[in-house]
Amino acid sequence: MVCALSRAEIVLEESPLFSAIARVFRTPDLRRKIAFTLGIIAIYRLGAHVPTPFVDFPNVQQCLNQSGGTEGLLSLVNLFSGGALLQLSIFALGVMPYITATIIVQLLRVVIPHFETLYKEGQAGQAKLTQYTRYLTIALALLQSTTLVTVARSGQLFGSAGVPECQQLLTNDIWWAQLLMIITMTAGTGLVMWFAELVTERGVGNGMSILIFTSIAATFPGAMISILNARGVEVFLLVLAVSIVIVALVVFVEQSQRRIPVQYAKRMVGRRTYGGTNTYIPIKVNMAGVVPVIFASSLLYIPALIAQFNQPQAGQEPAPWVTWISQYLTRGDHPLYMLVYFLLIIGFAYFYVAITFNPVDVADNMKKYGGFIPGIRAGRPTAEYLDYVLTRITLPGSIYLGLIALLPLVALATVGANQNFPFGGASILIIVGVGLETVKQIDAQLQQRHYEGLLR
């Protein structure tokens, strides 16, 4: 028996995967970082289930079980909060205000020259931009928490669910009770932002990305169980098999890139020779990441929000444009909704890539340090060539983004899943992206200490 156990331990030790995991936990510094990250994740998930004051928690839970959630932008926010939004918890807003603030600050670099100057100043400028992002996050949290409390008070948080419990989500709707709820949710957002920064400084990976990863992964079991209960074992196994294929394809595309070769000419500075090296500019197929999906979802929610605030009174007919929006632009399983969503993602992908990657700046920096692309003259021809390559490679990347984003809507129409279907849309892109980046960071830290990474 002892010999059998010894042989099993030897086999596990010789396995590359188990030996890599063993090396991770044998490294004291890395072990402390992982333990710290897991502790923050546990506190974050605990706070996602602590209700805000004056919330009728039993009614909220019963409404969640009977209504099946919500649609539109609220479904995206609920996904990023790990289901905390619809539970009206202290972490109801999750990381969404910080994500929105980060995107706004990036876009303001194009509009406000001061922001672009700060971005180019290095670490000091980045610190100021981070501070601006924090202030904007708190402001957005105040706005979003006010909107959420108002919607919950009106009984429209779950849409037209037809469940009586959804009309009585608050135990007290007096003004000071609503103010306390708004302050609590805003403070929860600030606490989440602090957790993320702690993970970035003392843990493993990017803190905000890890918390988003945790929120989305927390919805996976419930989504899969709902498919199992609604459609049976056969459909469940089919969805699981298709999901594995989708994850593999997403990993392949996310790792794909076009490498543009760059050579640096040799130059003499005093008695030393600099340059003469060969490198490349990596241009990813999906340079925009998940941002176009967030933009498209937010923009598509605006008509539905306008129509919701223009509902007729009892006994009156709704306006024709309100009826049209309700029929075509609020139902995720409608073909017109899918087409508009797909085209918006393609457009926003080109827009965001044009903002984040400037071929003229890259060409000027290469020319400044004596770099050139073989066969292309330095300066303007290099910028035109980079713009040509970027335009061509963004097209398949944007189509890929659109198809991935449509997967939850197709699942909604065929399998009967909700719009938070885990293996598609923003969720799968974030899960794969954060997973790959975290593994790369752990691998880099292992190589610093043991001269070998996760896999030999």
LINWOHU-V21533 format. One record per helix or strand. SS is the DSSP state (H for helix, E for strand). FROM is the first residue (numbers start at 1). LEN is the number of residues. If there is no record, write none. Layout:
ss: {SS	SS}
from: {FROM	FROM}
len: {LEN	LEN}
This chain:
ss: {H	H	H	E	E	H	H	E	H	H	H	H	E	H	H	H	E	E	E	E	H	H	H	H	E	H	H}
from: {2	16	28	51	55	57	73	89	96	113	123	164	170	175	207	220	257	267	272	278	291	320	335	359	371	380	425}
len: {13	11	20	1	1	11	8	1	16	8	32	4	1	28	12	36	8	3	3	7	18	9	22	10	2	35	26}
